[in-house]
């Protein structure tokens, strides 16, 4: 498993619960492996992942917030904005 560049602690990124965690790849689907490769994943509790309307898979604003944060971290630690767009195909900022 690659190291996440989005968080250091194994706890829900949103509420900080330390149990029942799901690994969430910020850029999923076709970009899931790239999220893994570049450390653009984080831990979420079931409530904030996919088990409520407040979960990232159902709350578009939370999804966009995490995508913007992940892109900012990528640009800080891994490469330029142009690199990000070349790899992930879109600018979220």
Short mmCIF file of the C-alpha atoms (twelve columns), coordinates in Angstrom:
data_MODEL
# 
_entry.id   MODEL 
# 
loop_
_atom_site.group_PDB 
_atom_site.id 
_atom_site.type_symbol 
_atom_site.label_atom_id 
_atom_site.label_alt_id 
_atom_site.label_comp_id 
_atom_site.label_asym_id 
_atom_site.label_seq_id 
_atom_site.Cartn_x 
_atom_site.Cartn_y 
_atom_site.Cartn_z 
_atom_site.pdbx_PDB_model_num 
ATOM 1  C CA . UNK A 1  0.000   0.000  0.000   1 
ATOM 2  C CA . UNK A 2  1.346   3.410  -0.897  1 
ATOM 3  C CA . UNK A 3  1.581   6.125  1.740   1 
ATOM 4  C CA . UNK A 4  -1.177  8.717  1.666   1 
ATOM 5  C CA . UNK A 5  0.050   12.278 1.150   1 
ATOM 6  C CA . UNK A 6  -3.325  13.519 2.411   1 
ATOM 7  C CA . UNK A 7  -3.203  12.345 6.021   1 
ATOM 8  C CA . UNK A 8  -0.811  10.756 8.492   1 
ATOM 9  C CA . UNK A 9  -3.178  9.199  11.042  1 
ATOM 10 C CA . UNK A 10 -5.380  6.180  10.411  1 
ATOM 11 C CA . UNK A 11 -8.655  7.867  11.327  1 
ATOM 12 C CA . UNK A 12 -11.632 9.289  9.468   1 
ATOM 13 C CA . UNK A 13 -10.389 12.362 7.623   1 
ATOM 14 C CA . UNK A 14 -13.658 14.162 8.446   1 
ATOM 15 C CA . UNK A 15 -14.689 13.154 11.993  1 
ATOM 16 C CA . UNK A 16 -11.484 11.506 13.297  1 
ATOM 17 C CA . UNK A 17 -13.141 8.199  14.300  1 
ATOM 18 C CA . UNK A 18 -10.423 5.529  14.454  1 
ATOM 19 C CA . UNK A 19 -12.498 2.433  13.650  1 
ATOM 20 C CA . UNK A 20 -14.492 0.838  10.836  1 
ATOM 21 C CA . UNK A 21 -12.519 2.764  8.248   1 
ATOM 22 C CA . UNK A 22 -12.791 2.589  4.471   1 
ATOM 23 C CA . UNK A 23 -9.935  3.528  2.151   1 
ATOM 24 C CA . UNK A 24 -11.192 6.220  -0.244  1 
ATOM 25 C CA . UNK A 25 -9.332  6.947  -3.471  1 
ATOM 26 C CA . UNK A 26 -10.032 10.624 -4.146  1 
ATOM 27 C CA . UNK A 27 -9.814  10.076 -7.895  1 
ATOM 28 C CA . UNK A 28 -11.571 6.756  -8.443  1 
ATOM 29 C CA . UNK A 29 -12.819 4.907  -11.468 1 
ATOM 30 C CA . UNK A 30 -10.243 4.954  -14.250 1 
ATOM 31 C CA . UNK A 31 -7.894  6.974  -12.005 1 
ATOM 32 C CA . UNK A 32 -8.067  4.675  -8.959  1 
ATOM 33 C CA . UNK A 33 -4.630  3.145  -9.603  1 
ATOM 34 C CA . UNK A 34 -3.167  6.623  -10.124 1 
ATOM 35 C CA . UNK A 35 -4.666  7.772  -6.804  1 
ATOM 36 C CA . UNK A 36 -2.962  4.799  -5.179  1 
ATOM 37 C CA . UNK A 37 0.353   5.434  -6.949  1 
ATOM 38 C CA . UNK A 38 0.517   9.123  -5.996  1 
ATOM 39 C CA . UNK A 39 -0.865  8.731  -2.454  1 
ATOM 40 C CA . UNK A 40 -4.131  10.528 -3.184  1 
ATOM 41 C CA . UNK A 41 -6.287  8.453  -0.875  1 
ATOM 42 C CA . UNK A 42 -7.523  8.815  2.684   1 
ATOM 43 C CA . UNK A 43 -9.435  7.025  5.407   1 
ATOM 44 C CA . UNK A 44 -13.151 7.657  5.920   1 
ATOM 45 C CA . UNK A 45 -15.635 6.158  8.359   1 
ATOM 46 C CA . UNK A 46 -18.632 4.459  6.721   1 
ATOM 47 C CA . UNK A 47 -20.833 7.505  7.419   1 
ATOM 48 C CA . UNK A 48 -18.494 9.870  5.581   1 
ATOM 49 C CA . UNK A 49 -17.657 7.376  2.832   1 
ATOM 50 C CA . UNK A 50 -20.780 5.781  1.393   1 
ATOM 51 C CA . UNK A 51 -23.292 4.939  4.133   1 
ATOM 52 C CA . UNK A 52 -25.118 8.280  4.396   1 
ATOM 53 C CA . UNK A 53 -26.138 11.260 2.306   1 
ATOM 54 C CA . UNK A 54 -23.207 13.079 3.980   1 
ATOM 55 C CA . UNK A 55 -20.740 10.558 2.563   1 
ATOM 56 C CA . UNK A 56 -18.315 11.559 -0.184  1 
ATOM 57 C CA . UNK A 57 -20.036 9.270  -2.698  1 
ATOM 58 C CA . UNK A 58 -23.350 11.107 -2.195  1 
ATOM 59 C CA . UNK A 59 -22.286 14.648 -1.282  1 
ATOM 60 C CA . UNK A 60 -20.932 16.472 -4.343  1 
ATOM 61 C CA . UNK A 61 -19.560 19.397 -2.322  1 
ATOM 62 C CA . UNK A 62 -17.537 17.085 -0.081  1 
ATOM 63 C CA . UNK A 63 -16.299 15.206 -3.154  1 
ATOM 64 C CA . UNK A 64 -15.143 18.453 -4.789  1 
ATOM 65 C CA . UNK A 65 -13.545 19.685 -1.562  1 
ATOM 66 C CA . UNK A 66 -11.485 16.479 -1.303  1 
ATOM 67 C CA . UNK A 67 -10.502 16.636 -4.985  1 
ATOM 68 C CA . UNK A 68 -9.290  20.216 -4.598  1 
ATOM 69 C CA . UNK A 69 -7.353  19.345 -1.447  1 
ATOM 70 C CA . UNK A 70 -5.782  16.303 -3.133  1 
ATOM 71 C CA . UNK A 71 -4.701  18.345 -6.142  1 
ATOM 72 C CA . UNK A 72 -3.168  21.002 -3.879  1 
ATOM 73 C CA . UNK A 73 -1.204  18.325 -1.981  1 
ATOM 74 C CA . UNK A 74 -0.058  16.752 -5.261  1 
ATOM 75 C CA . UNK A 75 1.177   20.122 -6.503  1 
ATOM 76 C CA . UNK A 76 2.970   20.759 -3.207  1 
ATOM 77 C CA . UNK A 77 4.629   17.329 -2.905  1 
ATOM 78 C CA . UNK A 78 4.697   15.644 -6.296  1 
ATOM 79 C CA . UNK A 79 4.680   18.009 -9.270  1 
ATOM 80 C CA . UNK A 80 3.258   20.981 -11.066 1 
ATOM 81 C CA . UNK A 81 -0.320  21.777 -12.021 1 
ATOM 82 C CA . UNK A 82 0.576   20.825 -15.589 1 
ATOM 83 C CA . UNK A 83 1.835   17.455 -14.302 1 
ATOM 84 C CA . UNK A 84 -1.428  16.922 -12.423 1 
ATOM 85 C CA . UNK A 85 -3.561  17.746 -15.454 1 
ATOM 86 C CA . UNK A 86 -1.445  15.504 -17.691 1 
ATOM 87 C CA . UNK A 87 -1.783  12.588 -15.266 1 
ATOM 88 C CA . UNK A 88 -5.404  13.019 -14.077 1 
ATOM 89 C CA . UNK A 89 -6.868  14.787 -17.112 1 
ATOM 90 C CA . UNK A 90 -8.510  17.676 -15.292 1 
ATOM 91 C CA . UNK A 91 -7.816  20.719 -13.140 1 
ATOM 92 C CA . UNK A 92 -9.968  20.815 -9.989  1 
ATOM 93 C CA . UNK A 93 -8.636  24.171 -8.732  1 
# 
